[in-house]
Amino acid sequence: MMFDHPHDEPILMLTEEQCWQLLERIQHGRLVGVVDGRADIFPVNVAAQDRTLVFRTAPGTKLAEVTVNENVLFETDGILPDQAWSVVVRGTAEQLQTSAERAEAEKLELRPWVPTLKDHFVRITPTEVSGRHFRFGEHPERELGEGSEVG
């Protein structure tokens, strides 16, 4: 099991440190942006760097949305046969502009999923990180209480 669950509870609220243990290993997730009250979600390949997340993109809706509204959500998860986890990052997104910022992002070796030019790097700086870890098991039987109908 990836994390110990006190009292064998099926759901564990992760600490920020536990969330980063997971975030530092991921390669993809979903970016959520909101412009004019309309939410959009985009799959992105991503890497953690110095307690931030970096993705690369091409000009288009995703880049335009984070330019209009820097407040974003990022979600990633993992599912194994006996357990699963989900981490959500709330934060601000900014396009990397300087050559030093871009050079630092290049070290991550992020590559597009499809053979297209994605020359823009965006960094998400977290304001809040939360997550949950789930231990799978059998569905519990409901206990019949006083006043319950039987049969």
C-alpha positions in Angstrom: 0.0 0.0 0.0 1.3 3.4 -1.0 0.2 5.1 2.3 -0.9 3.8 5.7 -4.5 4.3 6.6 -5.1 4.9 10.3 -7.8 2.7 11.8 -8.0 0.9 8.4 -10.2 3.7 7.0 -10.8 3.4 3.3 -10.1 7.1 2.6 -7.0 9.0 3.7 -6.8 12.7 3.4 -3.2 13.3 2.1 -0.9 15.9 3.6 0.7 18.4 1.3 4.0 16.5 1.5 2.2 13.2 0.5 0.6 15.1 -2.4 4.0 16.3 -3.7 5.4 12.7 -3.4 2.7 11.8 -6.0 3.0 15.0 -8.1 6.7 14.6 -8.5 6.1 11.3 -10.3 3.3 12.2 -12.7 3.5 12.9 -16.4 -0.1 13.9 -17.1 -3.2 15.4 -15.7 -6.1 17.8 -16.4 -6.0 21.6 -16.4 -9.2 23.5 -15.6 -9.6 27.1 -16.6 -12.6 29.4 -16.4 -13.3 32.4 -18.6 -16.6 34.3 -18.5 -18.1 31.7 -16.2 -17.4 28.9 -18.6 -15.1 26.1 -17.4 -12.9 24.2 -19.8 -10.8 21.1 -19.1 -7.7 20.1 -21.0 -5.4 17.1 -20.8 -1.8 18.1 -20.4 1.5 16.5 -20.0 3.2 18.0 -17.0 6.2 17.9 -14.7 6.9 19.1 -11.2 9.7 21.5 -10.6 10.5 23.2 -7.3 7.0 22.7 -5.9 5.4 24.1 -9.1 4.0 22.3 -12.2 5.1 23.1 -15.7 3.4 22.2 -19.0 4.0 23.1 -22.6 1.4 24.1 -25.1 0.8 25.8 -28.5 -1.2 29.0 -29.2 -4.9 28.3 -28.8 -7.7 28.1 -26.3 -5.7 26.7 -23.4 -3.0 29.4 -23.6 -5.6 32.1 -24.2 -7.6 31.1 -21.2 -4.7 31.1 -18.7 -3.7 34.5 -20.1 -7.2 35.9 -19.5 -7.7 34.2 -16.1 -4.6 33.0 -14.3 -6.5 31.1 -11.7 -6.6 27.5 -12.6 -7.1 24.0 -11.2 -5.0 21.0 -12.0 -6.1 17.4 -11.2 -4.2 14.2 -11.6 -4.8 10.7 -10.3 -3.6 7.1 -10.3 -5.5 3.9 -10.2 -4.0 0.5 -9.2 -5.7 -2.8 -8.7 -6.0 -2.3 -4.9 -5.8 1.4 -4.4 -6.2 4.8 -6.1 -5.4 8.5 -5.4 -6.3 11.9 -6.6 -4.5 15.2 -6.1 -5.9 18.7 -6.9 -3.8 21.8 -7.2 -5.4 25.2 -7.1 -3.0 28.0 -8.2 -2.1 30.6 -10.7 -0.7 30.0 -14.2 1.8 32.2 -16.0 3.5 31.8 -19.3 7.3 31.6 -19.0 8.8 34.6 -20.8 12.5 35.0 -20.0 15.2 32.9 -21.6 16.3 31.8 -18.1 12.8 30.6 -17.2 12.4 28.7 -20.5 15.9 27.1 -20.1 14.9 25.9 -16.7 11.7 24.4 -18.1 13.6 22.8 -21.0 15.5 20.7 -18.4 12.2 18.9 -17.7 12.3 17.4 -21.2 8.5 17.7 -21.6 7.6 16.4 -25.0 4.2 16.9 -26.7 2.0 13.8 -27.0 1.4 14.5 -30.7 4.0 15.6 -33.2 3.1 19.3 -33.1 5.0 22.4 -32.1 4.3 23.4 -28.5 6.7 26.2 -27.9 5.0 27.9 -24.9 5.8 26.8 -21.3 3.3 27.6 -18.5 4.1 27.3 -14.8 1.3 26.7 -12.2 2.3 28.1 -8.8 0.1 26.4 -6.2 -1.9 28.3 -3.6 -3.5 25.1 -2.3 -2.7 21.4 -2.7 -5.0 18.6 -1.5 -5.5 15.0 -2.2 -7.0 11.7 -1.1 -5.8 8.1 -1.2 -8.4 5.3 -1.5 -7.9 1.7 -0.2 -10.2 -0.6 -2.2 -12.2 -3.3 -0.5 -15.5 -5.0 -0.4 -18.7 -3.0 -0.2 -19.7 -2.9 3.4 -23.0 -4.4 4.5 -25.6 -2.0 5.9 -26.4 -2.6 9.5 -30.0 -2.8 10.3 -30.9 -0.4 13.0 -33.9 0.1 15.2 -37.0 0.7 13.2 -35.6 -1.0 10.1 -37.7 -3.3 8.1 -36.4 -6.8 7.7 -37.4 -9.1 4.9 
